[in-house]
Amino acid sequence: MKSSVIVFPGSNCDRDVAVSLEQLTGHAPAMVWHGDAEVPDCDLIVLPGGFSYGDYLRSGAMAAHSPIMSDIVAKARSGVAVLGICNGFQVLTETQLLPGILMRNASLKFICRDVTLRVERDDTIFTNRYRKGDVIKIPVAHHDGNFFSDDETIRALEDEGRIVLRYCDADGEASGDANPNGSRANIAGILDQSGRILGLMPHPERLADEALGGTDGAPMFRSLLEALH
């Protein structure tokens, strides 16, 4: 599996996800600067977490207009898999590759801690190494992770099975108390209609090695390897 990680000014998880990809797939990704015109031929493009352009204007809004994004949008629409993590999720909504917006957390505070998630689907290229209903632990680190969209879009996401991960408690209950940021329907990660673009606020690369304190994020990268090799 050939992969590319996009590096924006302000990215701070680009190396983390590159390390996870290399460890779990055996191949180092290409590190692609935001000012480049094209992404190298690859099977997976990752938009990493961080604070692109310092989150000035609005999280992800300036990165969405970086030179590299025209090629990413074109490749995504042609079927190349895209994974947007945290700030990457924000960029995907800003480019309208994914619906909705990521607003300020309901608490108006930055949140950096482990959260529990329920896997809603195990038949996607991102989750085939999990099992539906699995409760996993993955960290979040964001100030603008509150997913919002209108009722019609939420219904479509539900009806089309495009909600892949939900915030939940240790028993798998998607309750209000388990929702760290106020996201509608406890949404932590969603797919586009093709099933080949995933945006999620939690950071799987931060729990993908025992040295980091857990491996619940590792199956996401193994899933991609199995689907895209």
N, CA and C atoms as a LAMMPS dump frame, in Angstrom:
ITEM: TIMESTEP
0
ITEM: NUMBER OF ATOMS
687
ITEM: BOX BOUNDS ff ff ff
-5.0000000000000000e+02 5.0000000000000000e+02
-5.0000000000000000e+02 5.0000000000000000e+02
-5.0000000000000000e+02 5.0000000000000000e+02
ITEM: ATOMS id mol type element x y z
1 1 1 N 0.837 -1.2 0
2 1 2 C 0 0 0
3 1 3 C 0.867 1.243 0
4 2 1 N 0.685 2.082 -0.994
5 2 2 C 1.416 3.338 -1.065
6 2 3 C 0.548 4.437 -0.462
7 3 1 N 1.154 5.23 0.419
8 3 2 C 0.386 6.277 1.087
9 3 3 C 1.134 7.6 1.054
10 4 1 N 0.382 8.676 1.223
11 4 2 C 0.939 10.03 1.277
12 4 3 C 0.331 10.765 2.462
13 5 1 N 1.156 11.468 3.216
14 5 2 C 0.71 12.298 4.337
15 5 3 C 0.931 13.752 3.951
16 6 1 N -0.112 14.551 4.028
17 6 2 C -0.023 15.956 3.656
18 6 3 C 0.456 16.77 4.855
19 7 1 N 1.411 17.651 4.622
20 7 2 C 1.989 18.473 5.699
21 7 3 C 1.621 19.93 5.462
22 8 1 N 0.847 20.478 6.375
23 8 2 C 0.488 21.888 6.342
24 8 3 C 1.324 22.645 7.369
25 9 1 N 1.508 23.949 7.206
26 9 2 C 2.113 24.721 8.291
27 9 3 C 1.178 24.668 9.502
28 10 1 N 1.665 24.148 10.609
29 10 2 C 0.827 23.96 11.784
30 10 3 C 0.439 22.515 12.03
31 11 1 N 0.699 21.61 11.054
32 11 2 C 0.472 20.181 11.327
33 11 3 C 1.355 19.754 12.494
34 12 1 N 0.817 18.954 13.408
35 12 2 C 1.666 18.454 14.498
36 12 3 C 1.517 16.958 14.721
37 13 1 N 0.757 16.288 13.854
38 13 2 C 0.614 14.836 13.964
39 13 3 C 1.02 14.141 12.678
40 14 1 N 1.65 14.876 11.762
41 14 2 C 2.053 14.291 10.492
42 14 3 C 3.084 13.191 10.694
43 15 1 N 4.072 13.443 11.561
44 15 2 C 5.09 12.421 11.801
45 15 3 C 4.483 11.234 12.551
46 16 1 N 3.591 11.507 13.494
47 16 2 C 2.964 10.424 14.257
48 16 3 C 2.252 9.439 13.333
49 17 1 N 1.458 9.978 12.409
50 17 2 C 0.709 9.076 11.527
51 17 3 C 1.647 8.404 10.521
52 18 1 N 2.721 9.101 10.138
53 18 2 C 3.705 8.481 9.234
54 18 3 C 4.385 7.295 9.905
55 19 1 N 4.719 7.445 11.187
56 19 2 C 5.341 6.349 11.935
57 19 3 C 4.381 5.157 12.026
58 20 1 N 3.119 5.43 12.323
59 20 2 C 2.136 4.347 12.421
60 20 3 C 1.966 3.63 11.092
61 21 1 N 1.897 4.395 10.012
62 21 2 C 1.747 3.78 8.693
63 21 3 C 2.94 2.899 8.354
64 22 1 N 4.14 3.387 8.642
65 22 2 C 5.329 2.591 8.312
66 22 3 C 5.416 1.341 9.172
67 23 1 N 5.119 1.476 10.477
68 23 2 C 5.199 0.324 11.362
69 23 3 C 4.184 -0.753 10.996
70 24 1 N 2.986 -0.329 10.622
71 24 2 C 1.904 -1.284 10.433
72 24 3 C 1.733 -1.75 8.995
73 25 1 N 2.346 -1.037 8.045
74 25 2 C 2.237 -1.462 6.653
75 25 3 C 3.579 -1.883 6.069
76 26 1 N 4.671 -1.467 6.734
77 26 2 C 5.996 -1.804 6.236
78 26 3 C 6.524 -0.86 5.184
79 27 1 N 5.754 0.202 4.887
80 27 2 C 6.182 1.151 3.865
81 27 3 C 6.042 2.572 4.39
82 28 1 N 7.101 3.361 4.264
83 28 2 C 7.059 4.752 4.697
84 28 3 C 6.225 5.562 3.709
85 29 1 N 5.348 6.427 4.201
86 29 2 C 4.554 7.246 3.29
87 29 3 C 5.372 8.394 2.708
88 30 1 N 4.915 8.924 1.601
89 30 2 C 5.482 10.169 1.074
90 30 3 C 4.963 11.318 1.927
91 31 1 N 5.849 12.242 2.29
92 31 2 C 5.455 13.428 3.044
93 31 3 C 5.329 14.57 2.035
94 32 1 N 4.105 15.032 1.836
95 32 2 C 3.797 15.963 0.75
96 32 3 C 3.5 17.345 1.312
97 33 1 N 4.254 18.33 0.902
98 33 2 C 4.097 19.706 1.373
99 33 3 C 2.834 20.339 0.785
100 34 1 N 2.153 21.116 1.592
101 34 2 C 0.875 21.71 1.188
102 34 3 C 0.994 22.606 -0.038
103 35 1 N 2.176 23.133 -0.286
104 35 2 C 2.372 24.018 -1.419
105 35 3 C 2.664 23.298 -2.722
106 36 1 N 2.818 21.968 -2.664
107 36 2 C 3.047 21.204 -3.892
108 36 3 C 1.771 21.183 -4.735
109 37 1 N 1.947 20.876 -6
110 37 2 C 0.806 20.869 -6.919
111 37 3 C 0.132 19.514 -7.018
112 38 1 N 0.898 18.433 -6.766
113 38 2 C 0.345 17.097 -6.961
114 38 3 C 0.763 16.153 -5.842
115 39 1 N -0.119 15.214 -5.557
116 39 2 C 0.19 14.116 -4.645
117 39 3 C 0.754 12.971 -5.484
118 40 1 N 1.838 12.327 -5.046
119 40 2 C 2.356 11.183 -5.806
120 40 3 C 1.302 10.089 -5.945
121 41 1 N 1.455 9.27 -6.959
122 41 2 C 0.543 8.146 -7.141
123 41 3 C 0.518 7.296 -5.877
124 42 1 N -0.669 7.079 -5.302
125 42 2 C -0.756 6.339 -4.039
126 42 3 C -2.152 5.76 -3.883
127 43 1 N -2.275 4.899 -2.875
128 43 2 C -3.55 4.26 -2.577
129 43 3 C -4.322 4.992 -1.485
130 44 1 N -3.59 5.746 -0.659
131 44 2 C -4.191 6.41 0.505
132 44 3 C -3.563 7.783 0.696
133 45 1 N -4.404 8.775 0.929
134 45 2 C -3.961 10.116 1.298
135 45 3 C -4.435 10.387 2.716
136 46 1 N -3.528 10.847 3.575
137 46 2 C -3.879 11.168 4.953
138 46 3 C -3.724 12.665 5.184
139 47 1 N -4.787 13.283 5.677
140 47 2 C -4.744 14.662 6.156
141 47 3 C -4.628 14.576 7.671
142 48 1 N -3.472 14.929 8.228
143 48 2 C -3.221 14.665 9.651
144 48 3 C -3.798 15.727 10.575
145 49 1 N -3.692 15.437 11.86
146 49 2 C -4.129 16.389 12.867
147 49 3 C -3.135 17.516 13.057
148 50 1 N -3.597 18.519 13.768
149 50 2 C -2.752 19.684 14.039
150 50 3 C -3.572 20.954 13.991
151 51 1 N -2.915 22.026 13.661
152 51 2 C -3.575 23.333 13.646
153 51 3 C -3.133 24.073 12.385
154 52 1 N -3.574 23.561 11.233
155 52 2 C -3.114 24.122 9.966
156 52 3 C -3.361 25.629 9.919
157 53 1 N -2.311 26.332 9.535
158 53 2 C -2.357 27.801 9.462
159 53 3 C -2.75 28.414 10.808
160 54 1 N -2.426 27.71 11.896
161 54 2 C -2.706 28.23 13.224
162 54 3 C -4.176 28.312 13.555
163 55 1 N -5.018 27.628 12.775
164 55 2 C -6.48 27.699 12.944
165 55 3 C -7.004 29.126 12.805
166 56 1 N -6.243 29.984 12.125
167 56 2 C -6.739 31.326 11.858
168 56 3 C -7.949 31.244 10.939
169 57 1 N -8.819 32.213 11.021
170 57 2 C -10.077 32.305 10.279
171 57 3 C -11.061 31.276 10.796
172 58 1 N -10.789 29.985 10.558
173 58 2 C -11.646 28.889 11.006
174 58 3 C -10.869 27.606 10.779
175 59 1 N -10.996 26.665 11.695
176 59 2 C -10.188 25.441 11.611
177 59 3 C -10.375 24.756 10.263
178 60 1 N -9.27 24.575 9.537
179 60 2 C -9.304 23.884 8.261
180 60 3 C -9.66 24.748 7.075
181 61 1 N -10.154 25.962 7.311
182 61 2 C -10.659 26.786 6.213
183 61 3 C -9.545 27.24 5.278
184 62 1 N -8.401 27.63 5.835
185 62 2 C -7.303 28.079 4.981
186 62 3 C -6.618 26.894 4.314
187 63 1 N -6.447 25.798 5.042
188 63 2 C -5.82 24.606 4.461
189 63 3 C -6.625 24.085 3.278
190 64 1 N -7.94 24.253 3.323
191 64 2 C -8.791 23.78 2.238
192 64 3 C -8.474 24.461 0.911
193 65 1 N -7.78 25.603 0.981
194 65 2 C -7.424 26.342 -0.234
195 65 3 C -5.935 26.264 -0.548
196 66 1 N -5.208 25.388 0.132
197 66 2 C -3.8 25.163 -0.197
198 66 3 C -3.69 24.611 -1.613
199 67 1 N -2.563 24.889 -2.302
200 67 2 C -2.39 24.394 -3.674
201 67 3 C -2.607 22.888 -3.812
202 68 1 N -2.157 22.107 -2.824
203 68 2 C -2.238 20.653 -2.935
204 68 3 C -3.674 20.146 -2.93
205 69 1 N -4.606 20.941 -2.371
206 69 2 C -5.955 20.442 -2.168
207 69 3 C -6.714 20.221 -3.475
208 70 1 N -6.398 20.972 -4.523
209 70 2 C -7.087 20.742 -5.798
210 70 3 C -6.844 19.323 -6.298
211 71 1 N -5.588 18.87 -6.17
212 71 2 C -5.266 17.513 -6.616
213 71 3 C -5.869 16.478 -5.676
214 72 1 N -5.891 16.765 -4.372
215 72 2 C -6.484 15.83 -3.418
216 72 3 C -7.971 15.653 -3.696
217 73 1 N -8.67 16.749 -3.928
218 73 2 C -10.1 16.657 -4.23
219 73 3 C -10.325 15.841 -5.502
220 74 1 N -9.509 16.104 -6.516
221 74 2 C -9.643 15.361 -7.773
222 74 3 C -9.373 13.88 -7.565
223 75 1 N -8.306 13.558 -6.827
224 75 2 C -7.979 12.147 -6.591
225 75 3 C -9.052 11.479 -5.735
226 76 1 N -9.56 12.189 -4.736
227 76 2 C -10.612 11.625 -3.884
228 76 3 C -11.849 11.306 -4.711
229 77 1 N -12.203 12.198 -5.611
230 77 2 C -13.389 11.986 -6.434
231 77 3 C -13.181 10.89 -7.475
232 78 1 N -11.906 10.564 -7.737
233 78 2 C -11.618 9.477 -8.676
234 78 3 C -11.509 8.135 -7.963
235 79 1 N -11.597 8.138 -6.62
236 79 2 C -11.624 6.876 -5.887
237 79 3 C -10.45 6.607 -4.978
238 80 1 N -9.453 7.493 -4.927
239 80 2 C -8.338 7.298 -4.001
240 80 3 C -8.86 7.446 -2.569
241 81 1 N -8.474 6.549 -1.688
242 81 2 C -8.918 6.597 -0.296
243 81 3 C -8.299 7.792 0.423
244 82 1 N -9.095 8.444 1.267
245 82 2 C -8.633 9.605 2.019
246 82 3 C -9.044 9.439 3.48
247 83 1 N -8.086 9.648 4.38
248 83 2 C -8.32 9.606 5.822
249 83 3 C -7.996 10.966 6.398
250 84 1 N -8.983 11.622 7.002
251 84 2 C -8.766 12.918 7.634
252 84 3 C -8.925 12.795 9.138
253 85 1 N -7.851 13.073 9.863
254 85 2 C -7.839 12.914 11.319
255 85 3 C -7.853 14.287 11.977
256 86 1 N -8.834 14.556 12.811
257 86 2 C -8.937 15.792 13.602
258 86 3 C -8.93 17.007 12.667
259 87 1 N -7.843 17.751 12.598
260 87 2 C -7.788 18.887 11.681
261 87 3 C -8.046 18.436 10.248
262 88 1 N -7.625 17.22 9.923
263 88 2 C -7.896 16.676 8.599
264 88 3 C -9.38 16.503 8.338
265 89 1 N -10.142 16.122 9.362
266 89 2 C -11.6 16.026 9.268
267 89 3 C -12.172 17.411 8.982
268 90 1 N -11.662 18.408 9.701
269 90 2 C -12.12 19.778 9.485
270 90 3 C -11.856 20.224 8.04
271 91 1 N -10.681 19.873 7.512
272 91 2 C -10.351 20.229 6.127
273 91 3 C -11.305 19.54 5.161
274 92 1 N -11.637 18.282 5.422
275 92 2 C -12.544 17.553 4.538
276 92 3 C -13.935 18.175 4.502
277 93 1 N -14.402 18.692 5.631
278 93 2 C -15.704 19.37 5.609
279 93 3 C -15.593 20.715 4.899
280 94 1 N -14.479 21.398 5.057
281 94 2 C -14.299 22.691 4.399
282 94 3 C -14.229 22.55 2.879
283 95 1 N -13.706 21.427 2.389
284 95 2 C -13.659 21.183 0.94
285 95 3 C -14.947 20.544 0.434
286 96 1 N -15.864 20.236 1.358
287 96 2 C -17.146 19.596 1.049
288 96 3 C -16.982 18.173 0.516
289 97 1 N -15.824 17.574 0.792
290 97 2 C -15.688 16.143 0.529
291 97 3 C -16.494 15.352 1.55
292 98 1 N -16.73 15.963 2.716
293 98 2 C -17.623 15.401 3.723
294 98 3 C -18.623 16.473 4.138
295 99 1 N -19.829 16.073 4.535
296 99 2 C -20.84 17.056 4.933
297 99 3 C -20.613 17.571 6.344
298 100 1 N -21.339 18.632 6.678
299 100 2 C -21.315 19.158 8.036
300 100 3 C -20.175 20.11 8.296
301 101 1 N -20.104 20.533 9.544
302 101 2 C -19.033 21.413 10.007
303 101 3 C -18.588 20.949 11.385
304 102 1 N -17.389 21.355 11.775
305 102 2 C -16.883 21.093 13.122
306 102 3 C -16.829 22.414 13.866
307 103 1 N -17.701 22.572 14.843
308 103 2 C -17.804 23.815 15.601
309 103 3 C -16.995 23.715 16.899
310 104 1 N -16.989 24.833 17.632
311 104 2 C -16.378 24.833 18.956
312 104 3 C -17.023 23.768 19.828
313 105 1 N -16.198 23.147 20.668
314 105 2 C -16.725 22.182 21.624
315 105 3 C -17.809 22.843 22.479
316 106 1 N -18.8 22.07 22.864
317 106 2 C -19.907 22.616 23.654
318 106 3 C -19.411 23.255 24.945
319 107 1 N -18.328 22.729 25.503
320 107 2 C -17.758 23.281 26.737
321 107 3 C -16.973 24.559 26.502
322 108 1 N -16.685 24.868 25.223
323 108 2 C -15.834 26.003 24.833
324 108 3 C -14.407 25.845 25.343
325 109 1 N -14.033 24.609 25.659
326 109 2 C -12.685 24.324 26.162
327 109 3 C -11.984 23.315 25.263
328 110 1 N -10.661 23.418 25.196
329 110 2 C -9.863 22.421 24.489
330 110 3 C -9.934 21.113 25.268
331 111 1 N -10.118 20.013 24.573
332 111 2 C -10.234 18.7 25.203
333 111 3 C -9.086 17.833 24.723
334 112 1 N -8.339 17.26 25.648
335 112 2 C -7.228 16.366 25.313
336 112 3 C -7.247 15.202 26.296
337 113 1 N -7.848 14.093 25.884
338 113 2 C -7.951 12.917 26.76
339 113 3 C -8.398 11.717 25.946
340 114 1 N -8.303 10.55 26.548
341 114 2 C -8.831 9.346 25.924
342 114 3 C -10.357 9.379 25.963
343 115 1 N -10.979 8.906 24.907
344 115 2 C -12.429 8.735 24.887
345 115 3 C -12.743 7.319 24.421
346 116 1 N -13.938 6.867 24.733
347 116 2 C -14.372 5.554 24.244
348 116 3 C -15.302 5.756 23.053
349 117 1 N -15.159 4.862 22.086
350 117 2 C -15.901 4.935 20.831
351 117 3 C -16.55 3.593 20.551
352 118 1 N -17.701 3.633 19.904
353 118 2 C -18.349 2.409 19.442
354 118 3 C -18.197 2.305 17.934
355 119 1 N -17.714 1.164 17.492
356 119 2 C -17.561 0.916 16.061
357 119 3 C -18.929 0.546 15.493
358 120 1 N -19.422 1.343 14.567
359 120 2 C -20.755 1.143 14.012
360 120 3 C -20.759 0.233 12.79
361 121 1 N -19.602 0.155 12.103
362 121 2 C -19.511 -0.709 10.918
363 121 3 C -18.161 -1.396 10.872
364 122 1 N -18.171 -2.648 10.428
365 122 2 C -16.906 -3.383 10.287
366 122 3 C -16.705 -3.856 8.854
367 123 1 N -17.44 -3.231 7.933
368 123 2 C -17.358 -3.637 6.532
369 123 3 C -16.838 -2.502 5.645
370 124 1 N -16.038 -1.599 6.222
371 124 2 C -15.463 -0.507 5.444
372 124 3 C -13.959 -0.737 5.306
373 125 1 N -13.339 -0.001 4.393
374 125 2 C -11.89 -0.154 4.209
375 125 3 C -11.122 0.351 5.425
376 126 1 N -11.784 1.121 6.284
377 126 2 C -11.126 1.692 7.455
378 126 3 C -11.342 0.87 8.729
379 127 1 N -12.334 -0.025 8.719
380 127 2 C -12.723 -0.687 9.967
381 127 3 C -12.87 -2.2 9.851
382 128 1 N -12.344 -2.809 8.785
383 128 2 C -12.577 -4.248 8.608
384 128 3 C -11.846 -5.113 9.624
385 129 1 N -10.884 -4.525 10.359
386 129 2 C -10.179 -5.293 11.4
387 129 3 C -10.787 -5.081 12.786
388 130 1 N -11.865 -4.321 12.853
389 130 2 C -12.672 -4.225 14.074
390 130 3 C -13.894 -5.125 13.908
391 131 1 N -14.732 -5.17 14.926
392 131 2 C -16.025 -5.833 14.838
393 131 3 C -17.109 -4.839 15.217
394 132 1 N -18.213 -4.894 14.497
395 132 2 C -19.327 -3.996 14.801
396 132 3 C -19.708 -4.128 16.266
397 133 1 N -19.819 -2.992 16.94
398 133 2 C -20.149 -2.993 18.361
399 133 3 C -18.95 -2.94 19.278
400 134 1 N -17.743 -3.111 18.719
401 134 2 C -16.531 -2.981 19.546
402 134 3 C -16.509 -1.622 20.236
403 135 1 N -16.098 -1.616 21.489
404 135 2 C -15.872 -0.363 22.226
405 135 3 C -14.365 -0.191 22.362
406 136 1 N -13.857 0.863 21.775
407 136 2 C -12.406 1.078 21.728
408 136 3 C -12.05 2.402 22.393
409 137 1 N -10.795 2.517 22.762
410 137 2 C -10.301 3.736 23.411
411 137 3 C -9.295 4.415 22.493
412 138 1 N -9.549 5.664 22.16
413 138 2 C -8.663 6.454 21.304
414 138 3 C -8.667 7.893 21.829
415 139 1 N -7.523 8.586 21.812
416 139 2 C -7.487 9.954 22.339
417 139 3 C -8.104 10.979 21.389
418 140 1 N -8.613 12.05 21.976
419 140 2 C -8.982 13.243 21.219
420 140 3 C -8.119 14.4 21.707
421 141 1 N -7.959 15.385 20.853
422 141 2 C -7.222 16.606 21.217
423 141 3 C -7.704 17.71 20.28
424 142 1 N -8.781 18.396 20.694
425 142 2 C -9.351 19.408 19.816
426 142 3 C -10.137 20.463 20.586
427 143 1 N -10.283 21.594 19.936
428 143 2 C -11.102 22.688 20.46
429 143 3 C -12.368 22.858 19.624
430 144 1 N -12.313 22.323 18.386
431 144 2 C -13.419 22.49 17.447
432 144 3 C -13.805 21.122 16.883
433 145 1 N -14.337 20.271 17.745
434 145 2 C -14.679 18.918 17.323
435 145 3 C -16.157 18.603 17.383
436 146 1 N -16.966 19.635 17.545
437 146 2 C -18.405 19.505 17.724
438 146 3 C -19.079 19.392 16.35
439 147 1 N -19.345 18.158 15.905
440 147 2 C -19.91 17.947 14.576
441 147 3 C -21.354 18.407 14.533
442 148 1 N -21.629 19.259 13.524
443 148 2 C -22.995 19.758 13.361
444 148 3 C -23.406 19.678 11.901
445 149 1 N -24.653 19.291 11.686
446 149 2 C -25.258 19.367 10.37
447 149 3 C -26.76 19.435 10.56
448 150 1 N -27.483 19.728 9.481
449 150 2 C -28.936 19.848 9.589
450 150 3 C -29.575 18.475 9.749
451 151 1 N -30.855 18.481 10.103
452 151 2 C -31.569 17.234 10.38
453 151 3 C -31.573 16.302 9.179
454 152 1 N -31.753 16.86 7.982
455 152 2 C -31.803 16.032 6.776
456 152 3 C -30.486 15.295 6.557
457 153 1 N -29.37 15.993 6.774
458 153 2 C -28.061 15.363 6.588
459 153 3 C -27.821 14.298 7.647
460 154 1 N -28.191 14.58 8.878
461 154 2 C -28.035 13.585 9.944
462 154 3 C -28.839 12.331 9.62
463 155 1 N -30.071 12.513 9.141
464 155 2 C -30.894 11.354 8.765
465 155 3 C -30.244 10.565 7.639
466 156 1 N -29.68 11.281 6.667
467 156 2 C -29.018 10.593 5.555
468 156 3 C -27.804 9.815 6.047
469 157 1 N -27.025 10.406 6.922
470 157 2 C -25.859 9.715 7.472
471 157 3 C -26.293 8.451 8.209
472 158 1 N -27.377 8.56 8.972
473 158 2 C -27.899 7.395 9.699
474 158 3 C -28.422 6.347 8.714
475 159 1 N -29.282 6.76 7.802
476 159 2 C -29.947 5.816 6.896
477 159 3 C -28.96 5.125 5.954
478 160 1 N -27.909 5.833 5.553
479 160 2 C -26.939 5.285 4.604
480 160 3 C -25.77 4.582 5.295
481 161 1 N -25.822 4.495 6.617
482 161 2 C -24.763 3.801 7.348
483 161 3 C -23.416 4.487 7.257
484 162 1 N -23.412 5.793 7.205
485 162 2 C -22.158 6.525 7.027
486 162 3 C -21.561 7.032 8.337
487 163 1 N -22.236 6.768 9.449
488 163 2 C -21.643 7.051 10.76
489 163 3 C -20.863 5.811 11.166
490 164 1 N -19.552 5.944 11.235
491 164 2 C -18.678 4.79 11.45
492 164 3 C -18.277 4.655 12.916
493 165 1 N -18.114 5.783 13.587
494 165 2 C -17.694 5.793 14.986
495 165 3 C -18.555 6.774 15.771
496 166 1 N -18.981 6.344 16.971
497 166 2 C -19.727 7.231 17.871
498 166 3 C -19.051 7.269 19.235
499 167 1 N -19.122 8.411 19.876
500 167 2 C -18.68 8.52 21.256
501 167 3 C -19.654 7.733 22.133
502 168 1 N -19.106 6.964 23.067
503 168 2 C -19.952 6.14 23.926
504 168 3 C -19.3 5.987 25.292
505 169 1 N -20.04 5.368 26.213
506 169 2 C -19.449 5.061 27.517
507 169 3 C -18.806 3.672 27.47
508 170 1 N -18.296 3.232 28.589
509 170 2 C -17.564 1.963 28.625
510 170 3 C -18.436 0.771 28.271
511 171 1 N -19.769 0.933 28.407
512 171 2 C -20.695 -0.142 28.078
513 171 3 C -21.201 -0.059 26.648
514 172 1 N -20.706 0.912 25.9
515 172 2 C -21.12 1.059 24.517
516 172 3 C -22.35 1.908 24.314
517 173 1 N -22.822 2.57 25.368
518 173 2 C -24.011 3.405 25.267
519 173 3 C -23.624 4.794 24.765
520 174 1 N -24.242 5.221 23.657
521 174 2 C -23.94 6.54 23.086
522 174 3 C -24.768 7.601 23.799
523 175 1 N -24.379 7.891 25.031
524 175 2 C -25.137 8.798 25.885
525 175 3 C -24.59 10.221 25.786
526 176 1 N -25.377 11.161 26.285
527 176 2 C -24.93 12.542 26.321
528 176 3 C -23.709 12.723 27.188
529 177 1 N -23.642 12.005 28.293
530 177 2 C -22.502 12.133 29.201
531 177 3 C -21.211 11.639 28.551
532 178 1 N -21.337 10.733 27.579
533 178 2 C -20.143 10.178 26.924
534 178 3 C -19.68 11.028 25.742
535 179 1 N -20.445 12.056 25.437
536 179 2 C -20.147 12.916 24.289
537 179 3 C -19.214 14.046 24.748
538 180 1 N -17.956 14.05 24.309
539 180 2 C -16.993 15.014 24.859
540 180 3 C -17.133 16.436 24.32
541 181 1 N -17.802 16.579 23.163
542 181 2 C -17.76 17.89 22.509
543 181 3 C -19.116 18.417 22.047
544 182 1 N -20.173 17.645 22.235
545 182 2 C -21.501 18.091 21.831
546 182 3 C -21.919 17.677 20.443
547 183 1 N -21.131 16.839 19.758
548 183 2 C -21.453 16.429 18.39
549 183 3 C -22.846 15.838 18.289
550 184 1 N -23.563 16.202 17.244
551 184 2 C -24.885 15.638 17.006
552 184 3 C -24.764 14.124 16.81
553 185 1 N -25.725 13.409 17.377
554 185 2 C -25.793 11.949 17.254
555 185 3 C -24.528 11.265 17.764
556 186 1 N -23.772 11.946 18.634
557 186 2 C -22.526 11.401 19.195
558 186 3 C -21.521 11.021 18.108
559 187 1 N -21.552 11.746 16.994
560 187 2 C -20.719 11.411 15.844
561 187 3 C -19.253 11.7 16.126
562 188 1 N -18.421 10.672 15.931
563 188 2 C -16.965 10.823 16.043
564 188 3 C -16.285 10.65 14.697
565 189 1 N -16.937 9.944 13.76
566 189 2 C -16.338 9.724 12.442
567 189 3 C -17.388 9.356 11.422
568 190 1 N -17.266 9.936 10.206
569 190 2 C -18.24 9.672 9.149
570 190 3 C -17.55 9.385 7.818
571 191 1 N -18.279 8.699 6.947
572 191 2 C -17.835 8.393 5.592
573 191 3 C -18.541 9.279 4.579
574 192 1 N -17.921 9.42 3.406
575 192 2 C -18.625 9.994 2.276
576 192 3 C -19.487 8.908 1.638
577 193 1 N -20.219 9.251 0.581
578 193 2 C -21.127 8.285 -0.037
579 193 3 C -20.399 7.129 -0.714
580 194 1 N -19.159 7.362 -1.141
581 194 2 C -18.406 6.291 -1.796
582 194 3 C -17.845 5.281 -0.799
583 195 1 N -17.767 5.676 0.469
584 195 2 C -17.171 4.807 1.481
585 195 3 C -15.656 4.823 1.471
586 196 1 N -15.038 5.723 0.704
587 196 2 C -13.583 5.752 0.582
588 196 3 C -12.955 7.004 1.203
589 197 1 N -13.775 7.838 1.822
590 197 2 C -13.276 9.019 2.526
591 197 3 C -13.817 8.972 3.947
592 198 1 N -12.923 8.989 4.925
593 198 2 C -13.318 8.961 6.334
594 198 3 C -12.736 10.167 7.044
595 199 1 N -13.586 10.868 7.772
596 199 2 C -13.126 11.913 8.675
597 199 3 C -13.473 11.53 10.095
598 200 1 N -12.525 11.662 11.008
599 200 2 C -12.78 11.371 12.415
600 200 3 C -11.99 12.335 13.277
601 201 1 N -12.555 12.699 14.418
602 201 2 C -11.858 13.604 15.323
603 201 3 C -10.832 12.891 16.212
604 202 1 N -11.082 11.682 16.704
605 202 2 C -10.063 10.987 17.513
606 202 3 C -8.82 10.643 16.697
607 203 1 N -7.715 10.417 17.406
608 203 2 C -6.401 10.188 16.793
609 203 3 C -5.995 8.724 16.911
610 204 1 N -6.27 7.873 15.921
611 204 2 C -5.876 6.455 16.023
612 204 3 C -4.377 6.267 16.105
613 205 1 N -3.594 7.179 15.509
614 205 2 C -2.134 7.038 15.532
615 205 3 C -1.55 7.22 16.926
616 206 1 N -2.311 7.815 17.831
617 206 2 C -1.809 8.052 19.189
618 206 3 C -1.991 6.847 20.111
619 207 1 N -2.735 5.853 19.652
620 207 2 C -2.821 4.585 20.392
621 207 3 C -2.713 3.448 19.384
622 208 1 N -1.559 3.375 18.75
623 208 2 C -1.331 2.341 17.741
624 208 3 C -0.087 1.523 18.047
625 209 1 N 0.424 1.643 19.273
626 209 2 C 1.644 0.928 19.665
627 209 3 C 1.605 0.753 21.171
628 210 1 N 2.023 -0.408 21.653
629 210 2 C 2.019 -0.659 23.097
630 210 3 C 2.825 0.388 23.855
631 211 1 N 3.869 0.916 23.21
632 211 2 C 4.695 1.926 23.872
633 211 3 C 3.906 3.205 24.161
634 212 1 N 2.795 3.389 23.461
635 212 2 C 1.959 4.571 23.658
636 212 3 C 0.862 4.327 24.688
637 213 1 N 0.773 3.081 25.172
638 213 2 C -0.219 2.77 26.193
639 213 3 C -1.437 2.025 25.688
640 214 1 N -1.439 1.651 24.423
641 214 2 C -2.571 0.901 23.882
642 214 3 C -2.476 0.772 22.381
643 215 1 N -3.294 -0.111 21.831
644 215 2 C -3.223 -0.379 20.382
645 215 3 C -4.597 -0.34 19.718
646 216 1 N -5.571 0.307 20.339
647 216 2 C -6.913 0.306 19.763
648 216 3 C -6.979 1.052 18.428
649 217 1 N -5.998 1.909 18.157
650 217 2 C -5.988 2.61 16.878
651 217 3 C -5.352 1.815 15.755
652 218 1 N -4.544 0.817 16.11
653 218 2 C -3.794 0.066 15.095
654 218 3 C -4.672 -0.634 14.07
655 219 1 N -5.815 -1.24 14.465
656 219 2 C -6.624 -1.932 13.458
657 219 3 C -7.105 -1.041 12.317
658 220 1 N -7.193 0.262 12.534
659 220 2 C -7.599 1.131 11.431
660 220 3 C -6.561 1.106 10.319
661 221 1 N -5.285 1.147 10.689
662 221 2 C -4.234 1.111 9.678
663 221 3 C -4.101 -0.29 9.075
664 222 1 N -4.312 -1.314 9.898
665 222 2 C -4.284 -2.678 9.355
666 222 3 C -5.464 -2.902 8.406
667 223 1 N -6.599 -2.3 8.717
668 223 2 C -7.767 -2.411 7.842
669 223 3 C -7.444 -1.825 6.47
670 224 1 N -6.813 -0.665 6.463
671 224 2 C -6.458 -0.007 5.204
672 224 3 C -5.461 -0.854 4.413
673 225 1 N -4.493 -1.424 5.132
674 225 2 C -3.513 -2.276 4.463
675 225 3 C -4.19 -3.459 3.81
676 226 1 N -5.133 -4.1 4.528
677 226 2 C -5.816 -5.27 3.981
678 226 3 C -6.665 -4.903 2.77
679 227 1 N -7.301 -3.702 2.835
680 227 2 C -8.211 -3.304 1.76
681 227 3 C -7.494 -2.744 0.541
682 228 1 N -6.326 -2.133 0.755
683 228 2 C -5.685 -1.38 -0.315
684 228 3 C -4.37 -1.944 -0.803
685 229 1 N -3.906 -3.063 -0.257
686 229 2 C -2.596 -3.589 -0.644
687 229 3 C -2.596 -4.063 -2.095
